Amino acid sequence: MVLLENDGRTKPIPKKGHIEGFEPADNKCLLRATDGKRKISTVVSSKEVNKFQMAYSNLLRANMDGLKKKDKKSKAKKSGAAQ
Amino acid sequence: MPYYRTWEEFTRAAEKLYQADPMKARVTLKYRHCDGTLRMKVTDDVVCLLYSTDQAQDVKKIEKFHSQLMRLMVARESRSSAMETN
């Protein structure tokens, strides 16, 4: 299937002060992501933050499947050793 | 800077760093599929905190903490620090 070299990099940064002049009400969060070739970025406001986080966590959980599963083996070993 | 061994230590230090100067702190999340590693970095360009894992169960923890920090950035210190910078 697809060769998934998914290298998501995100940097949330609170927005810098100089734009705050005409937008004094709420803070925003800048996010950047790159796969090494393309870059994308977005600014999330406090209203959208819940919506964004839902989508973001779905993305993370769906794609970060290259990690080790819960160490069943070591647990089995431990219980085996205990017996 | 070395990697933190425990997640608890890392989150405590990271939160402290963020609270010290919210405008300077930034968070980086790096996932490498070919290595099967997930790294989280919190830095203010002076101190750099790192945490690395290869466990799938840590994704949830990291994601939770990440969104916690993001909510802090968006919600709190909104007026007070903005006033100070002005």
Backbone of each chain as nested JSON, in Angstrom:
{
  "chains": [
    {"id": "A", "residues": [
      {"number": 1, "name": "MET", "atoms": {"N": [0.814, -1.209, 0.0], "CA": [0.0, 0.0, 0.0], "C": [0.846, 1.256, 0.0]}},
      {"number": 2, "name": "VAL", "atoms": {"N": [0.415, 2.238, 0.68], "CA": [1.1, 3.514, 0.647], "C": [2.334, 3.486, 1.543]}},
      {"number": 3, "name": "LEU", "atoms": {"N": [3.412, 3.996, 1.041], "CA": [4.6, 4.123, 1.868], "C": [4.433, 5.357, 2.739]}},
      {"number": 4, "name": "LEU", "atoms": {"N": [4.141, 5.103, 3.982], "CA": [3.756, 6.207, 4.846], "C": [4.958, 6.722, 5.627]}},
      {"number": 5, "name": "GLU", "atoms": {"N": [5.601, 7.703, 5.07], "CA": [6.677, 8.365, 5.826], "C": [6.068, 9.626, 6.416]}},
      {"number": 6, "name": "ASN", "atoms": {"N": [5.278, 9.395, 7.415], "CA": [4.491, 10.487, 7.979], "C": [5.278, 11.176, 9.08]}},
      {"number": 7, "name": "ASP", "atoms": {"N": [5.842, 12.289, 8.749], "CA": [6.624, 13.028, 9.737], "C": [5.928, 14.338, 10.037]}},
      {"number": 8, "name": "GLY", "atoms": {"N": [4.992, 14.275, 10.918], "CA": [4.228, 15.479, 11.242], "C": [4.951, 16.312, 12.27]}},
      {"number": 9, "name": "ARG", "atoms": {"N": [5.157, 17.547, 11.951], "CA": [5.806, 18.424, 12.921], "C": [4.883, 19.588, 13.196]}},
      {"number": 10, "name": "THR", "atoms": {"N": [4.623, 19.817, 14.426], "CA": [3.709, 20.9, 14.75], "C": [4.325, 21.796, 15.795]}},
      {"number": 11, "name": "LYS", "atoms": {"N": [4.088, 23.041, 15.649], "CA": [4.605, 24.011, 16.606], "C": [3.516, 24.986, 16.986]}},
      {"number": 12, "name": "PRO", "atoms": {"N": [2.849, 24.75, 18.06], "CA": [1.889, 25.755, 18.482], "C": [2.605, 26.883, 19.21]}},
      {"number": 13, "name": "ILE", "atoms": {"N": [2.388, 28.068, 18.769], "CA": [2.99, 29.237, 19.403], "C": [1.896, 30.275, 19.614]}},
      {"number": 14, "name": "PRO", "atoms": {"N": [1.836, 30.86, 20.779], "CA": [0.883, 31.949, 20.935], "C": [1.289, 33.128, 20.054]}},
      {"number": 15, "name": "LYS", "atoms": {"N": [0.327, 33.736, 19.509], "CA": [0.581, 34.793, 18.545], "C": [1.383, 35.942, 19.153]}},
      {"number": 16, "name": "LYS", "atoms": {"N": [2.242, 36.516, 18.379], "CA": [3.089, 37.594, 18.881], "C": [2.293, 38.876, 19.097]}},
      {"number": 17, "name": "GLY", "atoms": {"N": [2.905, 39.748, 19.854], "CA": [2.161, 40.899, 20.353], "C": [1.721, 41.932, 19.343]}},
      {"number": 18, "name": "HIS", "atoms": {"N": [2.425, 42.095, 18.228], "CA": [2.174, 43.274, 17.397], "C": [0.837, 43.243, 16.675]}},
      {"number": 19, "name": "ILE", "atoms": {"N": [0.268, 42.078, 16.47], "CA": [-1.031, 42.052, 15.8], "C": [-2.146, 42.244, 16.819]}},
      {"number": 20, "name": "GLU", "atoms": {"N": [-1.755, 42.183, 18.079], "CA": [-2.736, 42.25, 19.143], "C": [-3.458, 43.609, 19.167]}},
      {"number": 21, "name": "GLY", "atoms": {"N": [-2.881, 44.606, 18.482], "CA": [-3.443, 45.949, 18.498], "C": [-4.909, 45.998, 18.12]}},
      {"number": 22, "name": "PHE", "atoms": {"N": [-5.247, 45.401, 16.984], "CA": [-6.645, 45.438, 16.577], "C": [-7.366, 44.135, 16.89]}},
      {"number": 23, "name": "GLU", "atoms": {"N": [-6.691, 43.24, 17.567], "CA": [-7.344, 42.007, 17.988], "C": [-7.026, 41.737, 19.452]}},
      {"number": 24, "name": "PRO", "atoms": {"N": [-7.516, 42.565, 20.318], "CA": [-7.099, 42.461, 21.711], "C": [-7.82, 41.376, 22.492]}},
      {"number": 25, "name": "ALA", "atoms": {"N": [-8.891, 40.854, 21.945], "CA": [-9.783, 40.032, 22.751], "C": [-9.166, 38.697, 23.166]}},
      {"number": 26, "name": "ASP", "atoms": {"N": [-8.884, 37.82, 22.213], "CA": [-8.439, 36.484, 22.603], "C": [-7.141, 36.084, 21.921]}},
      {"number": 27, "name": "ASN", "atoms": {"N": [-6.451, 35.196, 22.579], "CA": [-5.195, 34.705, 22.04], "C": [-5.422, 33.664, 20.96]}},
      {"number": 28, "name": "LYS", "atoms": {"N": [-4.403, 33.526, 20.152], "CA": [-4.481, 32.52, 19.099], "C": [-3.258, 31.642, 19.147]}},
      {"number": 29, "name": "CYS", "atoms": {"N": [-3.345, 30.565, 18.415], "CA": [-2.291, 29.581, 18.463], "C": [-1.868, 29.238, 17.039]}},
      {"number": 30, "name": "LEU", "atoms": {"N": [-0.595, 29.415, 16.776], "CA": [-0.086, 29.134, 15.437], "C": [0.43, 27.71, 15.372]}},
      {"number": 31, "name": "LEU", "atoms": {"N": [0.01, 26.985, 14.341], "CA": [0.492, 25.628, 14.159], "C": [1.129, 25.474, 12.8]}},
      {"number": 32, "name": "ARG", "atoms": {"N": [2.26, 24.823, 12.81], "CA": [2.928, 24.549, 11.545], "C": [3.188, 23.055, 11.449]}},
      {"number": 33, "name": "ALA", "atoms": {"N": [3.063, 22.546, 10.246], "CA": [3.332, 21.131, 10.039], "C": [4.076, 20.946, 8.737]}},
      {"number": 34, "name": "THR", "atoms": {"N": [4.998, 19.985, 8.731], "CA": [5.741, 19.727, 7.508], "C": [6.049, 18.239, 7.378]}},
      {"number": 35, "name": "ASP", "atoms": {"N": [6.163, 17.792, 6.148], "CA": [6.586, 16.411, 5.92], "C": [7.984, 16.381, 5.315]}},
      {"number": 36, "name": "GLY", "atoms": {"N": [8.669, 17.495, 5.406], "CA": [10.014, 17.574, 4.852], "C": [10.028, 18.243, 3.493]}},
      {"number": 37, "name": "LYS", "atoms": {"N": [8.896, 18.217, 2.814], "CA": [8.826, 18.845, 1.499], "C": [7.878, 20.02, 1.517]}},
      {"number": 38, "name": "ARG", "atoms": {"N": [6.657, 19.728, 1.937], "CA": [5.669, 20.809, 1.96], "C": [5.486, 21.328, 3.368]}},
      {"number": 39, "name": "LYS", "atoms": {"N": [5.079, 22.561, 3.448], "CA": [4.784, 23.129, 4.766], "C": [3.366, 23.648, 4.751]}},
      {"number": 40, "name": "ILE", "atoms": {"N": [2.693, 23.423, 5.835], "CA": [1.378, 24.028, 5.99], "C": [1.316, 24.692, 7.355]}},
      {"number": 41, "name": "SER", "atoms": {"N": [0.483, 25.682, 7.461], "CA": [0.349, 26.339, 8.756], "C": [-1.065, 26.86, 8.921]}},
      {"number": 42, "name": "THR", "atoms": {"N": [-1.442, 27.036, 10.157], "CA": [-2.766, 27.542, 10.451], "C": [-2.75, 28.293, 11.776]}},
      {"number": 43, "name": "VAL", "atoms": {"N": [-3.727, 29.137, 11.941], "CA": [-3.881, 29.83, 13.211], "C": [-5.229, 29.43, 13.802]}},
      {"number": 44, "name": "VAL", "atoms": {"N": [-5.161, 28.942, 15.025], "CA": [-6.385, 28.467, 15.671], "C": [-6.786, 29.458, 16.76]}},
      {"number": 45, "name": "SER", "atoms": {"N": [-8.007, 29.906, 16.696], "CA": [-8.499, 30.813, 17.724], "C": [-9.147, 30.017, 18.842]}},
      {"number": 46, "name": "SER", "atoms": {"N": [-9.458, 30.705, 19.923], "CA": [-9.979, 29.999, 21.092], "C": [-11.342, 29.362, 20.811]}},
      {"number": 47, "name": "LYS", "atoms": {"N": [-12.075, 29.929, 19.874], "CA": [-13.375, 29.349, 19.535], "C": [-13.228, 28.025, 18.802]}},
      {"number": 48, "name": "GLU", "atoms": {"N": [-12.18, 27.959, 17.999], "CA": [-12.032, 26.774, 17.155], "C": [-11.198, 25.683, 17.805]}},
      {"number": 49, "name": "VAL", "atoms": {"N": [-10.656, 25.982, 18.963], "CA": [-9.636, 25.088, 19.499], "C": [-10.172, 23.686, 19.782]}},
      {"number": 50, "name": "ASN", "atoms": {"N": [-11.397, 23.584, 20.262], "CA": [-11.958, 22.262, 20.532], "C": [-12.145, 21.458, 19.263]}},
      {"number": 51, "name": "LYS", "atoms": {"N": [-12.667, 22.112, 18.275], "CA": [-12.902, 21.477, 16.988], "C": [-11.583, 20.987, 16.39]}},
      {"number": 52, "name": "PHE", "atoms": {"N": [-10.595, 21.867, 16.466], "CA": [-9.289, 21.52, 15.918], "C": [-8.688, 20.324, 16.642]}},
      {"number": 53, "name": "GLN", "atoms": {"N": [-8.799, 20.343, 17.958], "CA": [-8.175, 19.282, 18.734], "C": [-8.81, 17.928, 18.469]}},
      {"number": 54, "name": "MET", "atoms": {"N": [-10.12, 17.925, 18.221], "CA": [-10.806, 16.676, 17.881], "C": [-10.217, 16.096, 16.601]}},
      {"number": 55, "name": "ALA", "atoms": {"N": [-10.125, 16.959, 15.595], "CA": [-9.608, 16.508, 14.311], "C": [-8.146, 16.101, 14.433]}},
      {"number": 56, "name": "TYR", "atoms": {"N": [-7.41, 16.872, 15.206], "CA": [-5.973, 16.641, 15.354], "C": [-5.7, 15.323, 16.066]}},
      {"number": 57, "name": "SER", "atoms": {"N": [-6.451, 15.056, 17.128], "CA": [-6.209, 13.817, 17.868], "C": [-6.615, 12.605, 17.042]}},
      {"number": 58, "name": "ASN", "atoms": {"N": [-7.654, 12.76, 16.247], "CA": [-8.027, 11.677, 15.339], "C": [-6.899, 11.376, 14.37]}},
      {"number": 59, "name": "LEU", "atoms": {"N": [-6.323, 12.451, 13.853], "CA": [-5.221, 12.314, 12.904], "C": [-4.038, 11.604, 13.54]}},
      {"number": 60, "name": "LEU", "atoms": {"N": [-3.689, 12.021, 14.742], "CA": [-2.544, 11.417, 15.423], "C": [-2.793, 9.934, 15.665]}},
      {"number": 61, "name": "ARG", "atoms": {"N": [-3.98, 9.643, 16.21], "CA": [-4.245, 8.253, 16.581], "C": [-4.344, 7.349, 15.365]}},
      {"number": 62, "name": "ALA", "atoms": {"N": [-4.811, 7.906, 14.28], "CA": [-4.97, 7.096, 13.084], "C": [-3.626, 6.815, 12.414]}},
      {"number": 63, "name": "ASN", "atoms": {"N": [-2.719, 7.771, 12.495], "CA": [-1.506, 7.657, 11.695], "C": [-0.268, 7.2, 12.448]}},
      {"number": 64, "name": "MET", "atoms": {"N": [-0.256, 7.391, 13.752], "CA": [0.938, 6.982, 14.487], "C": [0.823, 5.523, 14.871]}},
      {"number": 65, "name": "ASP", "atoms": {"N": [0.829, 4.674, 13.858], "CA": [0.668, 3.247, 14.11], "C": [1.987, 2.504, 13.95]}},
      {"number": 66, "name": "GLY", "atoms": {"N": [3.061, 3.251, 13.866], "CA": [4.36, 2.606, 13.717], "C": [5.04, 2.347, 15.039]}},
      {"number": 67, "name": "LEU", "atoms": {"N": [4.364, 2.714, 16.12], "CA": [4.966, 2.537, 17.434], "C": [4.67, 1.141, 17.984]}},
      {"number": 68, "name": "LYS", "atoms": {"N": [5.37, 0.833, 19.053], "CA": [5.198, -0.499, 19.641], "C": [3.881, -0.571, 20.392]}},
      {"number": 69, "name": "LYS", "atoms": {"N": [3.246, -1.701, 20.256], "CA": [2.0, -1.909, 20.977], "C": [2.287, -2.122, 22.448]}},
      {"number": 70, "name": "LYS", "atoms": {"N": [1.273, -2.035, 23.232], "CA": [1.402, -2.251, 24.672], "C": [2.204, -3.524, 24.924]}},
      {"number": 71, "name": "ASP", "atoms": {"N": [3.232, -3.403, 25.759], "CA": [4.173, -4.523, 25.874], "C": [3.558, -5.735, 26.555]}},
      {"number": 72, "name": "LYS", "atoms": {"N": [2.837, -6.489, 25.737], "CA": [2.205, -7.705, 26.246], "C": [3.254, -8.768, 26.556]}},
      {"number": 73, "name": "LYS", "atoms": {"N": [4.291, -8.744, 25.735], "CA": [5.32, -9.78, 25.897], "C": [6.0, -9.671, 27.246]}},
      {"number": 74, "name": "SER", "atoms": {"N": [6.401, -8.442, 27.592], "CA": [7.11, -8.262, 28.854], "C": [6.199, -8.575, 30.032]}},
      {"number": 75, "name": "LYS", "atoms": {"N": [4.906, -8.235, 29.858], "CA": [3.967, -8.543, 30.932], "C": [3.816, -10.053, 31.085]}},
      {"number": 76, "name": "ALA", "atoms": {"N": [3.715, -10.714, 29.944], "CA": [3.588, -12.167, 29.961], "C": [4.817, -12.785, 30.616]}},
      {"number": 77, "name": "LYS", "atoms": {"N": [5.966, -12.213, 30.307], "CA": [7.208, -12.709, 30.905], "C": [7.191, -12.539, 32.414]}},
      {"number": 78, "name": "LYS", "atoms": {"N": [6.724, -11.332, 32.806], "CA": [6.689, -11.038, 34.244], "C": [5.777, -12.011, 34.975]}},
      {"number": 79, "name": "SER", "atoms": {"N": [4.565, -12.201, 34.411], "CA": [3.611, -13.083, 35.072], "C": [4.142, -14.524, 35.033]}},
      {"number": 80, "name": "GLY", "atoms": {"N": [4.824, -14.82, 33.922], "CA": [5.409, -16.152, 33.816], "C": [6.495, -16.36, 34.862]}},
      {"number": 81, "name": "ALA", "atoms": {"N": [7.275, -15.302, 35.095], "CA": [8.344, -15.399, 36.076], "C": [7.788, -15.504, 37.494]}},
      {"number": 82, "name": "ALA", "atoms": {"N": [6.634, -14.844, 37.673], "CA": [6.06, -14.837, 39.016], "C": [5.502, -16.2, 39.401]}},
      {"number": 83, "name": "GLN", "atoms": {"N": [5.062, -16.918, 38.377], "CA": [4.407, -18.188, 38.692], "C": [5.382, -19.276, 39.142]}}
    ]},
    {"id": "B", "residues": [
      {"number": 1, "name": "MET", "atoms": {"N": [20.69, 18.779, 25.355], "CA": [19.875, 18.422, 26.534], "C": [19.461, 16.958, 26.448]}},
      {"number": 2, "name": "PRO", "atoms": {"N": [19.5, 16.279, 27.552], "CA": [19.12, 14.866, 27.547], "C": [17.61, 14.689, 27.516]}},
      {"number": 3, "name": "TYR", "atoms": {"N": [17.212, 13.509, 27.139], "CA": [15.782, 13.184, 27.164], "C": [15.333, 12.935, 28.595]}},
      {"number": 4, "name": "TYR", "atoms": {"N": [14.109, 13.328, 28.851], "CA": [13.556, 13.015, 30.165], "C": [13.207, 11.535, 30.225]}},
      {"number": 5, "name": "ARG", "atoms": {"N": [13.456, 10.934, 31.373], "CA": [13.193, 9.504, 31.486], "C": [11.722, 9.242, 31.747]}},
      {"number": 6, "name": "THR", "atoms": {"N": [11.134, 10.057, 32.59], "CA": [9.73, 9.807, 32.911], "C": [8.86, 10.915, 32.345]}},
      {"number": 7, "name": "TRP", "atoms": {"N": [7.673, 10.516, 31.98], "CA": [6.714, 11.435, 31.379], "C": [6.296, 12.505, 32.384]}},
      {"number": 8, "name": "GLU", "atoms": {"N": [6.156, 12.107, 33.652], "CA": [5.707, 13.047, 34.687], "C": [6.693, 14.189, 34.843]}},
      {"number": 9, "name": "GLU", "atoms": {"N": [7.974, 13.841, 34.923], "CA": [9.01, 14.862, 35.05], "C": [8.973, 15.82, 33.881]}},
      {"number": 10, "name": "PHE", "atoms": {"N": [8.818, 15.238, 32.703], "CA": [8.807, 16.05, 31.491], "C": [7.644, 17.04, 31.499]}},
      {"number": 11, "name": "THR", "atoms": {"N": [6.451, 16.558, 31.814], "CA": [5.293, 17.448, 31.784], "C": [5.423, 18.557, 32.822]}},
      {"number": 12, "name": "ARG", "atoms": {"N": [5.953, 18.207, 33.983], "CA": [6.112, 19.214, 35.033], "C": [7.07, 20.309, 34.575]}},
      {"number": 13, "name": "ALA", "atoms": {"N": [8.196, 19.88, 34.04], "CA": [9.2, 20.836, 33.604], "C": [8.685, 21.676, 32.442]}},
      {"number": 14, "name": "ALA", "atoms": {"N": [7.963, 21.005, 31.536], "CA": [7.469, 21.702, 30.35], "C": [6.439, 22.759, 30.731]}},
      {"number": 15, "name": "GLU", "atoms": {"N": [5.598, 22.416, 31.677], "CA": [4.576, 23.362, 32.09], "C": [5.202, 24.567, 32.774]}},
      {"number": 16, "name": "LYS", "atoms": {"N": [6.221, 24.286, 33.578], "CA": [6.944, 25.351, 34.278], "C": [7.577, 26.298, 33.268]}},
      {"number": 17, "name": "LEU", "atoms": {"N": [8.21, 25.69, 32.281], "CA": [8.873, 26.482, 31.244], "C": [7.873, 27.355, 30.51]}},
      {"number": 18, "name": "TYR", "atoms": {"N": [6.728, 26.761, 30.236], "CA": [5.704, 27.521, 29.524], "C": [5.168, 28.663, 30.382]}},
      {"number": 19, "name": "GLN", "atoms": {"N": [4.914, 28.371, 31.65], "CA": [4.364, 29.402, 32.539], "C": [5.333, 30.552, 32.728]}},
      {"number": 20, "name": "ALA", "atoms": {"N": [6.629, 30.246, 32.697], "CA": [7.645, 31.27, 32.914], "C": [7.549, 32.367, 31.858]}},
      {"number": 21, "name": "ASP", "atoms": {"N": [7.379, 31.962, 30.605], "CA": [7.196, 32.955, 29.542], "C": [6.384, 32.345, 28.399]}},
      {"number": 22, "name": "PRO", "atoms": {"N": [5.067, 32.478, 28.467], "CA": [4.202, 31.848, 27.469], "C": [4.447, 32.352, 26.046]}},
      {"number": 23, "name": "MET", "atoms": {"N": [4.939, 33.558, 25.913], "CA": [5.138, 34.087, 24.566], "C": [6.375, 33.495, 23.884]}},
      {"number": 24, "name": "LYS", "atoms": {"N": [7.274, 32.963, 24.672], "CA": [8.514, 32.45, 24.084], "C": [8.457, 30.954, 23.826]}},
      {"number": 25, "name": "ALA", "atoms": {"N": [7.669, 30.268, 24.63], "CA": [7.694, 28.814, 24.561], "C": [7.045, 28.291, 23.285]}},
      {"number": 26, "name": "ARG", "atoms": {"N": [7.612, 27.229, 22.742], "CA": [6.976, 26.545, 21.624], "C": [7.154, 25.037, 21.767]}},
      {"number": 27, "name": "VAL", "atoms": {"N": [6.258, 24.348, 21.122], "CA": [6.215, 22.894, 21.263], "C": [6.398, 22.256, 19.896]}},
      {"number": 28, "name": "THR", "atoms": {"N": [7.207, 21.242, 19.847], "CA": [7.372, 20.517, 18.589], "C": [7.078, 19.043, 18.81]}},
      {"number": 29, "name": "LEU", "atoms": {"N": [6.312, 18.501, 17.894], "CA": [5.986, 17.082, 17.943], "C": [6.505, 16.456, 16.661]}},
      {"number": 30, "name": "LYS", "atoms": {"N": [7.287, 15.424, 16.823], "CA": [7.917, 14.824, 15.654], "C": [7.664, 13.331, 15.648]}},
      {"number": 31, "name": "TYR", "atoms": {"N": [7.101, 12.854, 14.575], "CA": [6.832, 11.421, 14.459], "C": [7.611, 10.851, 13.293]}},
      {"number": 32, "name": "ARG", "atoms": {"N": [8.379, 9.827, 13.572], "CA": [9.118, 9.166, 12.491], "C": [8.61, 7.745, 12.334]}},
      {"number": 33, "name": "HIS", "atoms": {"N": [7.938, 7.526, 11.235], "CA": [7.315, 6.226, 11.032], "C": [8.363, 5.134, 10.833]}},
      {"number": 34, "name": "CYS", "atoms": {"N": [9.429, 5.47, 10.11], "CA": [10.426, 4.437, 9.803], "C": [11.191, 3.999, 11.046]}},
      {"number": 35, "name": "ASP", "atoms": {"N": [11.371, 4.915, 12.012], "CA": [12.048, 4.55, 13.254], "C": [11.061, 4.087, 14.317]}},
      {"number": 36, "name": "GLY", "atoms": {"N": [9.802, 4.43, 14.118], "CA": [8.808, 4.127, 15.135], "C": [9.013, 4.921, 16.407]}},
      {"number": 37, "name": "THR", "atoms": {"N": [9.358, 6.178, 16.243], "CA": [9.557, 7.014, 17.428], "C": [8.692, 8.263, 17.369]}},
      {"number": 38, "name": "LEU", "atoms": {"N": [8.354, 8.713, 18.541], "CA": [7.579, 9.939, 18.669], "C": [8.303, 10.828, 19.674]}},
      {"number": 39, "name": "ARG", "atoms": {"N": [8.588, 12.058, 19.258], "CA": [9.35, 12.947, 20.106], "C": [8.594, 14.233, 20.371]}},
      {"number": 40, "name": "MET", "atoms": {"N": [8.652, 14.67, 21.57], "CA": [8.034, 15.951, 21.909], "C": [9.11, 16.857, 22.474]}},
      {"number": 41, "name": "LYS", "atoms": {"N": [9.1, 18.086, 21.989], "CA": [10.107, 19.042, 22.446], "C": [9.412, 20.319, 22.874]}},
      {"number": 42, "name": "VAL", "atoms": {"N": [9.826, 20.833, 24.009], "CA": [9.319, 22.127, 24.469], "C": [10.527, 23.01, 24.725]}},
      {"number": 43, "name": "THR", "atoms": {"N": [10.529, 24.165, 24.103], "CA": [11.701, 25.03, 24.243], "C": [11.332, 26.504, 24.26]}},
      {"number": 44, "name": "ASP", "atoms": {"N": [12.193, 27.294, 24.897], "CA": [12.041, 28.745, 24.833], "C": [13.31, 29.369, 24.252]}},
      {"number": 45, "name": "ASP", "atoms": {"N": [14.059, 28.594, 23.498], "CA": [15.312, 28.992, 22.868], "C": [16.455, 29.163, 23.863]}},
      {"number": 46, "name": "VAL", "atoms": {"N": [16.204, 28.902, 25.116], "CA": [17.276, 28.902, 26.111], "C": [17.394, 27.491, 26.685]}},
      {"number": 47, "name": "VAL", "atoms": {"N": [16.266, 27.019, 27.19], "CA": [16.211, 25.654, 27.701], "C": [15.424, 24.812, 26.712]}},
      {"number": 48, "name": "CYS", "atoms": {"N": [15.818, 23.557, 26.594], "CA": [15.147, 22.671, 25.651], "C": [14.812, 21.358, 26.341]}},
      {"number": 49, "name": "LEU", "atoms": {"N": [13.53, 21.061, 26.412], "CA": [13.096, 19.837, 27.073], "C": [12.664, 18.817, 26.036]}},
      {"number": 50, "name": "LEU", "atoms": {"N": [13.13, 17.603, 26.201], "CA": [12.846, 16.568, 25.207], "C": [12.244, 15.323, 25.851]}},
      {"number": 51, "name": "TYR", "atoms": {"N": [11.345, 14.712, 25.12], "CA": [10.835, 13.404, 25.541], "C": [10.651, 12.539, 24.304]}},
      {"number": 52, "name": "SER", "atoms": {"N": [11.108, 11.324, 24.4], "CA": [11.015, 10.434, 23.253], "C": [10.388, 9.11, 23.672]}},
      {"number": 53, "name": "THR", "atoms": {"N": [9.601, 8.54, 22.785], "CA": [8.97, 7.256, 23.107], "C": [8.805, 6.401, 21.862]}},
      {"number": 54, "name": "ASP", "atoms": {"N": [8.685, 5.094, 22.076], "CA": [8.351, 4.213, 20.96], "C": [7.105, 3.399, 21.306]}},
      {"number": 55, "name": "GLN", "atoms": {"N": [6.42, 3.789, 22.359], "CA": [5.244, 3.045, 22.802], "C": [3.955, 3.679, 22.271]}},
      {"number": 56, "name": "ALA", "atoms": {"N": [3.103, 2.837, 21.742], "CA": [1.853, 3.331, 21.164], "C": [0.944, 3.943, 22.223]}},
      {"number": 57, "name": "GLN", "atoms": {"N": [1.046, 3.459, 23.445], "CA": [0.163, 3.971, 24.488], "C": [0.511, 5.407, 24.888]}},
      {"number": 58, "name": "ASP", "atoms": {"N": [1.739, 5.823, 24.573], "CA": [2.155, 7.182, 24.908], "C": [1.551, 8.23, 23.984]}},
      {"number": 59, "name": "VAL", "atoms": {"N": [1.059, 7.79, 22.836], "CA": [0.456, 8.732, 21.895], "C": [-0.678, 9.493, 22.567]}},
      {"number": 60, "name": "LYS", "atoms": {"N": [-1.481, 8.747, 23.299], "CA": [-2.63, 9.339, 23.978], "C": [-2.172, 10.382, 24.996]}},
      {"number": 61, "name": "LYS", "atoms": {"N": [-1.17, 10.009, 25.773], "CA": [-0.659, 10.911, 26.805], "C": [-0.11, 12.185, 26.182]}},
      {"number": 62, "name": "ILE", "atoms": {"N": [0.711, 11.992, 25.167], "CA": [1.344, 13.128, 24.514], "C": [0.308, 14.029, 23.877]}},
      {"number": 63, "name": "GLU", "atoms": {"N": [-0.642, 13.407, 23.226], "CA": [-1.687, 14.183, 22.569], "C": [-2.507, 14.976, 23.583]}},
      {"number": 64, "name": "LYS", "atoms": {"N": [-2.74, 14.365, 24.718], "CA": [-3.512, 15.02, 25.773], "C": [-2.759, 16.236, 26.309]}},
      {"number": 65, "name": "PHE", "atoms": {"N": [-1.495, 16.036, 26.585], "CA": [-0.671, 17.122, 27.116], "C": [-0.518, 18.241, 26.09]}},
      {"number": 66, "name": "HIS", "atoms": {"N": [-0.359, 17.821, 24.855], "CA": [-0.237, 18.774, 23.755], "C": [-1.466, 19.677, 23.68]}},
      {"number": 67, "name": "SER", "atoms": {"N": [-2.631, 19.055, 23.774], "CA": [-3.85, 19.854, 23.681], "C": [-4.052, 20.7, 24.934]}},
      {"number": 68, "name": "GLN", "atoms": {"N": [-3.547, 20.192, 26.05], "CA": [-3.601, 20.971, 27.288], "C": [-2.808, 22.268, 27.131]}},
      {"number": 69, "name": "LEU", "atoms": {"N": [-1.607, 22.118, 26.619], "CA": [-0.748, 23.29, 26.401], "C": [-1.401, 24.257, 25.422]}},
      {"number": 70, "name": "MET", "atoms": {"N": [-1.988, 23.687, 24.394], "CA": [-2.61, 24.523, 23.372], "C": [-3.772, 25.31, 23.958]}},
      {"number": 71, "name": "ARG", "atoms": {"N": [-4.519, 24.649, 24.819], "CA": [-5.642, 25.337, 25.441], "C": [-5.139, 26.471, 26.334]}},
      {"number": 72, "name": "LEU", "atoms": {"N": [-4.027, 26.218, 27.023], "CA": [-3.426, 27.266, 27.846], "C": [-3.039, 28.466, 26.99]}},
      {"number": 73, "name": "MET", "atoms": {"N": [-2.426, 28.157, 25.86], "CA": [-1.961, 29.23, 24.971], "C": [-3.121, 30.077, 24.485]}},
      {"number": 74, "name": "VAL", "atoms": {"N": [-4.205, 29.402, 24.173], "CA": [-5.342, 30.121, 23.599], "C": [-6.134, 30.859, 24.668]}},
      {"number": 75, "name": "ALA", "atoms": {"N": [-6.31, 30.198, 25.794], "CA": [-7.242, 30.743, 26.777], "C": [-6.601, 31.731, 27.738]}},
      {"number": 76, "name": "ARG", "atoms": {"N": [-5.644, 31.239, 28.501], "CA": [-5.166, 32.046, 29.626], "C": [-4.223, 33.158, 29.202]}},
      {"number": 77, "name": "GLU", "atoms": {"N": [-3.78, 33.903, 30.185], "CA": [-2.819, 34.998, 30.024], "C": [-3.159, 35.883, 28.829]}},
      {"number": 78, "name": "SER", "atoms": {"N": [-4.444, 35.915, 28.471], "CA": [-4.803, 36.626, 27.254], "C": [-4.614, 38.133, 27.393]}},
      {"number": 79, "name": "ARG", "atoms": {"N": [-5.317, 38.69, 28.344], "CA": [-5.281, 40.149, 28.473], "C": [-3.998, 40.631, 29.132]}},
      {"number": 80, "name": "SER", "atoms": {"N": [-3.691, 40.025, 30.272], "CA": [-2.626, 40.569, 31.125], "C": [-1.304, 40.694, 30.371]}},
      {"number": 81, "name": "SER", "atoms": {"N": [-0.879, 39.602, 29.71], "CA": [0.415, 39.655, 29.048], "C": [0.347, 40.511, 27.79]}},
      {"number": 82, "name": "ALA", "atoms": {"N": [-0.813, 40.54, 27.156], "CA": [-0.978, 41.372, 25.976], "C": [-0.829, 42.839, 26.351]}},
      {"number": 83, "name": "MET", "atoms": {"N": [-1.375, 43.186, 27.502], "CA": [-1.259, 44.553, 27.998], "C": [0.192, 44.892, 28.264]}},
      {"number": 84, "name": "GLU", "atoms": {"N": [0.887, 43.944, 28.872], "CA": [2.28, 44.191, 29.225], "C": [3.133, 44.436, 27.988]}},
      {"number": 85, "name": "THR", "atoms": {"N": [2.884, 43.651, 26.949], "CA": [3.703, 43.813, 25.747], "C": [3.388, 45.127, 25.046]}},
      {"number": 86, "name": "ASN", "atoms": {"N": [2.148, 45.57, 25.194], "CA": [1.816, 46.883, 24.631], "C": [2.417, 47.985, 25.495]}}
    ]}
  ]
}
